[in-house]
Amino acid sequence: MISAKAALAALSDFADMQIESLPVPPTEAFILAHRYDLSGYDAAYLWLASHLQAPLVTFDARLGAAALKHLASEDPPQPG
């Protein structure tokens, strides 16, 4: 268990972070969840990785397999 002082310091550090929140279109998440047999939560992560053209790192085998299929099927970004 951490002390109250440490917890307050951690909360203060968290509040100082520049975290951007992005909305996930529910219909898009549903389509991915249905296509790859994922939870809505996992499908949202997959949609976000796709939208940001970012890798998705996970220990979840089902989500990892879906990411390999889905992200590999997209056209890579063109330089310049």
C-alpha positions in Angstrom: 0.0 0.0 0.0 1.3 3.5 -0.8 1.2 6.4 1.5 -1.3 9.3 1.0 1.6 11.6 0.2 2.9 9.2 -2.6 -0.7 8.8 -3.9 -1.1 12.6 -4.1 2.2 13.0 -5.8 1.3 10.4 -8.4 -2.1 12.1 -9.0 -0.3 15.4 -9.4 2.1 13.9 -11.9 -0.9 12.4 -13.8 -2.7 15.7 -14.0 0.5 17.3 -15.5 0.6 14.8 -18.4 -0.4 15.9 -21.8 -2.9 13.1 -22.6 -5.1 13.4 -25.7 -8.4 11.7 -25.6 -9.8 10.5 -29.0 -13.4 9.4 -29.5 -13.9 6.0 -31.0 -16.9 5.7 -33.4 -19.2 3.1 -31.9 -20.2 1.7 -35.2 -16.5 1.3 -36.3 -15.7 -0.5 -33.0 -18.8 -2.8 -33.4 -17.7 -3.7 -37.0 -14.2 -4.7 -35.8 -15.5 -6.5 -32.8 -17.9 -8.5 -35.0 -15.3 -9.1 -37.7 -12.6 -10.4 -35.3 -14.7 -11.7 -32.5 -13.3 -9.1 -30.0 -14.8 -7.3 -27.0 -15.9 -3.8 -27.7 -13.0 -2.6 -25.5 -10.4 -4.5 -27.6 -12.0 -3.4 -30.8 -11.7 0.2 -29.7 -7.9 -0.3 -29.2 -7.7 -1.9 -32.7 -9.6 1.0 -34.3 -7.3 3.5 -32.5 -4.1 1.8 -33.7 -5.5 1.7 -37.2 -6.7 5.4 -37.0 -3.3 6.6 -35.7 -1.3 4.2 -38.0 0.4 3.0 -34.9 1.5 -0.5 -33.8 -0.7 -2.3 -31.3 1.2 -4.1 -28.5 -0.7 -6.7 -26.5 -0.3 -9.9 -24.6 -3.9 -10.9 -25.6 -3.6 -13.6 -28.3 -7.0 -12.8 -29.9 -6.4 -9.1 -30.1 -2.8 -9.7 -31.4 -4.1 -11.9 -34.2 -6.8 -9.4 -35.1 -4.2 -6.6 -35.2 -1.9 -8.6 -37.4 -4.7 -9.3 -39.9 -6.3 -5.9 -39.8 -3.3 -3.6 -39.7 -1.5 -5.7 -42.4 -4.5 -5.3 -44.7 -4.3 -1.5 -44.7 -2.2 0.5 -47.1 0.9 1.8 -45.5 1.3 5.5 -45.2 3.2 7.1 -48.1 6.3 9.2 -47.3 6.3 12.9 -47.9 
